[in-house]
Amino acid sequence: MFSYEVICFSCRKAFRVYEGSKEYERFKKNRNSAFCCEDCHHQIRIEAIKYFFR
């Protein structure tokens, strides 16, 4: 299985994107794009939901 190591724009930690995922396809199309790891993605989404219901 192919994978790439990408840097999270939020926490600056390296994580892997694996073949078949959406992030992998985005990386193949545009390597200069900003990527977010699963933990940060979840935190950002929860914060957005909380802010929406205020």
VENHU-V405188 format. One record per pair of residues at least 6 apart in sequence whose C-alpha atoms are under 6 Angstrom apart, sorted by sequence separation. I is the first residue (numbers start at 1). GAP is how many residues later the second one is. If there is no record, write none. Layout:
# VENHU-V405188
{{I;GAP} {I;GAP}}
This chain:
# VENHU-V405188
{{7;6} {18;6} {7;7} {17;7} {6;8} {6;9} {5;10} {6;10} {5;11} {4;12} {4;13} {3;14} {3;15} {3;16} {2;17} {9;26} {8;27} {9;27} {8;28} {8;29}}
